[in-house]
Amino acid sequence: MTYKLGIIGTNWITKQFVEAAHESGKYELTAIYSRHTTTGQEFGQDFNVDAVYTDLEEFYNSGINVVYIASPNSVHFEQVKAAIKHDLHVIVEKSAFSNPDEYDEIMALLAEHKDVRMFEAARHIQQPNFKIIEDQVAKMEKISGATFVYEKYSSRFDDYLAGKEPNVLSRKFSAGALTDLGIYPIYAAIKLFGKPQSTHYFATPLRNGSDGRGIAIFRYQDFDVTIEFGKGSNSHLDSEILGLRDTLVIGDIAEVLDITYYDADKVAHELSQAPVDNPMVPEAEIFADMMTNQAETAEEYQKLLTLSQTVNQVLFDLRQDAGIVFPADK
Ligand SMILES: NC(=O)c1ccc[n+]([C@@H]2O[C@H](COP(=O)([O-])OP(=O)(O)OC[C@H]3O[C@@H](n4cnc5c(N)ncnc54)[C@H](OP(=O)(O)O)[C@@H]3O)[C@@H](O)[C@H]2O)c1
């Protein structure tokens, strides 16, 4: 089946997703939602699509089967809710929702619309290279700890330094370093090791009360995971998972590149595959498969949904620990 795809949000990430969706052969872009007709038309030119809507209701009634939502985080909730009520499948960008209350409401709605599939677009955990990490972790005799680092200077940080408040660093949009970049290593940790027993977040605050960088610590039964992330500086540190004498080193935990396993004799084994050109292709393929083959993929889909909800709860717990409140919090 080829899914008729509608998109919300017209920034570069949506273009990358539409290209991935087309490359998968499972989707065809047919409708664009934008707050401004001209912005939507400009976006549509690259794909020869001129069905542009500024009214969400009309957009959802335009005959699409699935919507990809890449608006600012705080806007996702209402857009996803409306999509589910229209029985549309949803692919929503990370961070999917602002807090667990929002997620609970979405889960209740999904329970009423059983054929609808909703996915949080955490593209890195769908990469073949992530599976390689999972397989290697499963083979390691013992996990003693891990350190995940994802710290990248954002072009939007220039705006912040110039006195502005870019969406991605604003509490108003449920954003900041934690929900924008921290979510990648946090997803990785929870996918690999499960929900931590306790969490702490040492955030470096921005002048607007959101976080520009920070260090989170996840406590598990036998080990701790340290997670460092930020949007106002560049780290060149690798991430690593410690065994006993052995170590798994990951060059980039969000792009899932350069995976090297050092065995007990410190001999290096390169494990990673060459990266896929467009890192959104694997998720586009997997989501299409889960929409089409619902019975066969029911268990995998539930696992993915539970993972997404767990990440949402942990992000909330970390914010509570650091005293970061979003306007979307009740
Ligand atoms: N997976 C990834 O690799 C990746 C990468 C980047 C971003 N993301 C995620 O994608 C989402 C969008 O991020 P972004 O940085 O592109 O955000 P953004 O630039 O702030 O906004 C994205 C789009 O949303 C619409 N928009 C902007 N402000 C809005 C508002 N106040 N109310 C409603 N719509 C608004 C705009 O489209 P129109 O003008 O056409 O309405 C804009 O192009 C976020 O959830 C982010 O975390 C994911």
The ligand as an SDF file (V2000), in Angstrom:
LIG
                    3D

 48 52  0  0  0  0  0  0  0  0999 V2000
   14.3280   13.9720   13.9400 N   0  0  0  0  0  0  0  0  0  0  0  0
   15.1770   14.9580   13.7650 C   0  0  0  0  0  0  0  0  0  0  0  0
   16.3190   14.7650   13.3490 O   0  0  0  0  0  0  0  0  0  0  0  0
   14.7210   16.3660   14.0310 C   0  0  0  0  0  0  0  0  0  0  0  0
   15.4980   17.4330   13.6050 C   0  0  0  0  0  0  0  0  0  0  0  0
   15.0140   18.7140   13.7930 C   0  0  0  0  0  0  0  0  0  0  0  0
   13.8020   18.9170   14.4590 C   0  0  0  0  0  0  0  0  0  0  0  0
   13.1020   17.8480   14.9030 N   0  0  0  0  0  0  0  0  0  0  0  0
   11.8070   18.0360   15.5870 C   0  0  0  0  0  0  0  0  0  0  0  0
   10.9030   18.5940   14.6440 O   0  0  0  0  0  0  0  0  0  0  0  0
   10.0230   19.5020   15.3090 C   0  0  0  0  0  0  0  0  0  0  0  0
   10.1560   20.8620   14.6430 C   0  0  0  0  0  0  0  0  0  0  0  0
   11.4210   21.3970   14.9140 O   0  0  0  0  0  0  0  0  0  0  0  0
   11.9400   22.7160   14.1700 P   0  0  0  0  0  0  0  0  0  0  0  0
   13.2250   23.0530   14.7610 O   0  0  0  0  0  0  0  0  0  0  0  0
   11.7930   22.5650   12.7230 O   0  0  0  0  0  0  0  0  0  0  0  0
   10.8250   23.7520   14.7370 O   0  0  0  0  0  0  0  0  0  0  0  0
   10.4450   25.2100   14.2490 P   0  0  0  0  0  0  0  0  0  0  0  0
   11.3850   25.6680   13.2020 O   0  0  0  0  0  0  0  0  0  0  0  0
   10.2690   26.0690   15.4420 O   0  0  0  0  0  0  0  0  0  0  0  0
    8.9990   24.9740   13.6270 O   0  0  0  0  0  0  0  0  0  0  0  0
    8.7660   23.9840   12.6400 C   0  0  0  0  0  0  0  0  0  0  0  0
    7.5750   24.3690   11.7990 C   0  0  0  0  0  0  0  0  0  0  0  0
    6.4150   24.4850   12.5950 O   0  0  0  0  0  0  0  0  0  0  0  0
    5.6570   25.6110   12.2120 C   0  0  0  0  0  0  0  0  0  0  0  0
    5.6130   26.5360   13.3530 N   0  0  0  0  0  0  0  0  0  0  0  0
    6.5800   27.3900   13.7820 C   0  0  0  0  0  0  0  0  0  0  0  0
    6.1580   28.0820   14.8570 N   0  0  0  0  0  0  0  0  0  0  0  0
    4.9190   27.6620   15.1050 C   0  0  0  0  0  0  0  0  0  0  0  0
    3.9450   28.0080   16.0790 C   0  0  0  0  0  0  0  0  0  0  0  0
    4.1790   28.9580   17.0060 N   0  0  0  0  0  0  0  0  0  0  0  0
    2.7560   27.3770   16.0510 N   0  0  0  0  0  0  0  0  0  0  0  0
    2.4850   26.4470   15.1250 C   0  0  0  0  0  0  0  0  0  0  0  0
    3.3630   26.0750   14.1490 N   0  0  0  0  0  0  0  0  0  0  0  0
    4.5560   26.6650   14.1640 C   0  0  0  0  0  0  0  0  0  0  0  0
    6.3680   26.2560   11.0230 C   0  0  0  0  0  0  0  0  0  0  0  0
    5.7390   25.8010    9.8160 O   0  0  0  0  0  0  0  0  0  0  0  0
    4.7290   26.7800    9.0320 P   0  0  0  0  0  0  0  0  0  0  0  0
    5.3310   28.1380    9.0480 O   0  0  0  0  0  0  0  0  0  0  0  0
    4.6610   26.1810    7.6970 O   0  0  0  0  0  0  0  0  0  0  0  0
    3.4060   26.7190    9.7750 O   0  0  0  0  0  0  0  0  0  0  0  0
    7.7680   25.6990   11.1060 C   0  0  0  0  0  0  0  0  0  0  0  0
    8.3620   25.4790    9.8640 O   0  0  0  0  0  0  0  0  0  0  0  0
   10.4050   19.4860   16.7680 C   0  0  0  0  0  0  0  0  0  0  0  0
    9.5770   18.5890   17.4580 O   0  0  0  0  0  0  0  0  0  0  0  0
   11.8460   19.0000   16.7630 C   0  0  0  0  0  0  0  0  0  0  0  0
   12.2330   18.3740   17.9510 O   0  0  0  0  0  0  0  0  0  0  0  0
   13.5210   16.5870   14.6800 C   0  0  0  0  0  0  0  0  0  0  0  0
  1  2  1  0
  2  3  2  0
  2  4  1  0
  4  5  1  0
  4 48  2  0
  5  6  2  0
  6  7  1  0
  7  8  2  0
  8  9  1  0
  8 48  1  0
  9 10  1  0
  9 46  1  0
 10 11  1  0
 11 12  1  0
 11 44  1  0
 12 13  1  0
 13 14  1  0
 14 15  2  0
 14 16  1  0
 14 17  1  0
 17 18  1  0
 18 19  2  0
 18 20  1  0
 18 21  1  0
 21 22  1  0
 22 23  1  0
 23 24  1  0
 23 42  1  0
 24 25  1  0
 25 26  1  0
 25 36  1  0
 26 27  1  0
 26 35  1  0
 27 28  2  0
 28 29  1  0
 29 30  1  0
 29 35  2  0
 30 31  1  0
 30 32  2  0
 32 33  1  0
 33 34  2  0
 34 35  1  0
 36 37  1  0
 36 42  1  0
 37 38  1  0
 38 39  2  0
 38 40  1  0
 38 41  1  0
 42 43  1  0
 44 45  1  0
 44 46  1  0
 46 47  1  0
M  CHG  2   8   1  16  -1
M  END
$$$$
